[in-house]
Amino acid sequence: METATLSLTGVDLTTEVVRTARLVLRPFRPDDVPAVHRASQDPETQRWVSAIPVPYTLEDARSFVEGVGTAHRAEGLGLPVVVEADGELVGTAALQLRPGRLGPEIGYTIAPWARGRGYAAEAADGLAGWAFGRGAPRVHLVIDVDNAVSQAVARRAGFTREGVVRGCLARRDGSRADAVLFGRLPGD
């Protein structure tokens, strides 16, 4: 399969693991459900990730882990990962592999108990490096204009602010929000 020149030839997405200096970015497992549930109770995560149902139930976590967490890999749509540090789930991230001019898209969330340690930037950098190692010409992030913390993470991960995309994010209240587009090229 090819996605905007990103080659997945010889890659088994269902088992693929990305390692960074401190993190293991691995496939979801059924025993991740309680930690995903716990992390998704966080109001800040719920604020910025409108796809997370509120309230977020244990069944929502199970559906995510067993559904999106594994189906996207099996269908070649992306590389959703558990962000693990020292054997503990500290967040989740994903590399969406949909084709397009902007290349693969990275997203991340870090559990409240693990924030402030640089895990989000390290995970984003690791996923970008994985994509570049397979020929991606660029990767990008789309971040709500009001999410200054995530924008700082993007910069620390080597991404460059490229502009504002107006009205492209759906907010939980039904309104639309502007987003900052960050991009990164292999040489950045």
C-alpha positions as CSV (number, residue, x, y, z in Angstrom):
1,M,0.0,0.0,0.0
2,E,1.2,3.5,-0.8
3,T,0.0,6.7,0.9
4,A,1.3,9.9,-0.8
5,T,4.6,8.1,-1.6
6,L,4.7,6.6,2.0
7,S,5.4,2.9,1.4
8,L,4.1,0.3,3.7
9,T,5.6,-2.6,1.7
10,G,6.8,-5.2,4.2
11,V,5.2,-3.5,7.2
12,D,2.7,-5.3,9.3
13,L,0.8,-2.4,10.8
14,T,-1.1,-4.8,13.2
15,T,2.2,-5.4,15.1
16,E,4.4,-2.4,14.3
17,V,6.1,-0.8,17.3
18,V,8.0,2.5,17.2
19,R,10.6,3.1,19.9
20,T,12.1,6.4,20.9
21,A,14.7,7.3,23.6
22,R,12.1,6.9,26.4
23,L,8.9,5.6,24.8
24,V,7.4,2.6,23.3
25,L,4.7,3.4,20.8
26,R,2.8,0.1,20.5
27,P,-0.5,-1.4,19.4
28,F,-3.4,-1.2,21.8
29,R,-4.2,-4.3,23.9
30,P,-7.3,-5.2,25.8
31,D,-5.6,-4.5,29.2
32,D,-5.2,-0.8,28.1
33,V,-9.0,-0.2,28.5
34,P,-8.9,0.9,32.2
35,A,-6.0,3.4,31.6
36,V,-7.6,4.8,28.4
37,H,-10.8,5.2,30.4
38,R,-9.0,6.9,33.3
39,A,-7.0,9.3,31.0
40,S,-10.2,10.2,29.0
41,Q,-11.9,11.5,32.1
42,D,-9.6,14.5,32.0
43,P,-11.5,17.8,31.2
44,E,-8.6,19.2,29.2
45,T,-8.5,16.1,26.9
46,Q,-12.2,16.3,26.5
47,R,-11.9,20.0,25.7
48,W,-9.5,19.5,22.8
49,V,-10.6,16.1,21.5
50,S,-14.3,16.5,20.6
51,A,-14.5,12.9,19.3
52,I,-14.3,11.7,23.0
53,P,-17.8,11.2,24.3
54,V,-18.8,13.0,27.5
55,P,-19.4,11.2,29.8
56,Y,-16.7,8.7,28.7
57,T,-17.6,5.2,29.9
58,L,-15.7,2.1,30.3
59,E,-17.6,0.7,27.3
60,D,-16.4,3.8,25.3
61,A,-12.8,3.0,26.2
62,R,-13.3,-0.7,25.2
63,S,-14.9,0.3,21.9
64,F,-12.0,2.6,21.2
65,V,-9.3,0.2,22.1
66,E,-10.9,-2.8,20.3
67,G,-12.3,-0.8,17.5
68,V,-10.3,2.2,16.3
69,G,-7.2,1.1,18.1
70,T,-6.9,-2.1,16.2
71,A,-9.2,-1.6,13.1
72,H,-7.3,1.3,11.7
73,R,-4.1,-0.7,11.8
74,A,-5.7,-3.8,10.3
75,E,-7.3,-1.7,7.5
76,G,-4.1,0.2,6.7
77,L,-5.7,3.6,7.7
78,G,-3.3,4.5,10.4
79,L,-0.9,3.7,13.1
80,P,-2.8,4.4,16.4
81,V,-0.5,3.8,19.4
82,V,-0.3,3.6,23.1
83,V,2.4,5.9,24.3
84,E,4.1,3.8,27.0
85,A,6.9,5.0,29.4
86,D,8.4,2.6,31.9
87,G,5.7,0.0,31.2
88,E,2.8,2.5,31.9
89,L,0.3,4.0,29.5
90,V,1.1,7.7,29.5
91,G,-1.0,8.7,26.5
92,T,-2.2,7.8,23.0
93,A,-1.1,9.0,19.6
94,A,-1.7,8.2,16.0
95,L,-0.3,8.6,12.5
96,Q,-3.3,8.9,10.1
97,L,-2.3,7.5,6.7
98,R,-5.0,8.9,4.5
99,P,-3.5,10.1,1.2
100,G,-3.4,13.8,0.3
101,R,-1.2,16.7,-0.4
102,L,-0.4,17.3,3.2
103,G,0.7,13.7,3.8
104,P,0.1,11.7,7.0
105,E,-1.4,13.5,10.0
106,I,-0.2,13.1,13.6
107,G,-2.3,13.5,16.7
108,Y,-1.5,12.9,20.4
109,T,-3.0,13.1,23.9
110,I,-1.0,12.7,27.2
111,A,-2.7,11.5,30.4
112,P,-2.9,14.1,33.1
113,W,-0.6,12.0,35.4
114,A,2.2,12.1,32.8
115,R,2.2,15.7,31.5
116,G,5.1,18.0,31.6
117,R,7.7,15.4,30.8
118,G,8.0,15.9,27.0
119,Y,6.2,12.7,26.1
120,A,3.9,14.3,23.5
121,A,6.8,15.9,21.6
122,E,8.8,12.7,21.7
123,A,5.9,10.7,20.5
124,A,5.1,13.1,17.6
125,D,8.8,13.2,16.7
126,G,8.9,9.3,16.7
127,L,5.9,9.0,14.5
128,A,7.2,11.6,12.1
129,G,10.5,9.8,11.9
130,W,8.7,6.5,11.3
131,A,6.8,8.1,8.4
132,F,9.9,9.7,6.9
133,G,11.7,6.4,7.1
134,R,9.1,5.0,4.8
135,G,9.2,7.8,2.3
136,A,6.6,10.3,3.4
137,P,7.4,13.7,1.8
138,R,5.9,15.5,4.8
139,V,3.7,15.1,7.9
140,H,1.4,17.5,9.6
141,L,-0.5,18.4,12.7
142,V,-3.8,20.3,12.9
143,I,-4.3,22.1,16.3
144,D,-7.1,24.3,17.6
145,V,-5.9,27.9,17.6
146,D,-6.8,28.2,21.3
147,N,-4.6,25.2,22.3
148,A,-1.3,26.9,23.1
149,V,0.1,23.9,24.9
150,S,-0.3,21.6,21.9
151,Q,1.1,24.2,19.6
152,A,4.2,24.4,21.9
153,V,4.5,20.6,21.7
154,A,4.4,20.8,17.9
155,R,7.3,23.3,17.8
156,R,9.3,21.2,20.3
157,A,8.8,18.2,18.0
158,G,10.3,20.0,15.0
159,F,7.1,21.1,13.3
160,T,6.8,24.6,11.6
161,R,3.7,26.7,11.9
162,E,2.4,27.0,8.3
163,G,-0.8,29.0,8.8
164,V,-4.4,29.0,10.0
165,V,-7.1,26.9,8.4
166,R,-10.3,28.6,9.1
167,G,-13.4,26.8,10.4
168,C,-12.0,23.3,9.9
169,L,-12.5,21.8,13.4
170,A,-15.8,20.7,14.8
171,R,-16.2,21.7,18.5
172,R,-18.3,19.7,21.0
173,D,-20.9,22.5,21.1
174,G,-21.5,22.3,17.3
175,S,-19.5,25.4,16.4
176,R,-16.5,25.4,14.1
177,A,-13.0,26.4,15.1
178,D,-10.0,27.6,13.3
179,A,-6.9,25.5,13.5
180,V,-3.2,26.1,13.1
181,L,-1.5,23.9,10.5
182,F,2.0,22.7,11.4
183,G,4.1,20.8,8.9
184,R,7.4,19.0,9.0
185,L,9.6,17.8,6.1
186,P,12.2,15.1,6.3
187,G,15.1,17.6,6.5
188,D,13.6,19.7,9.3
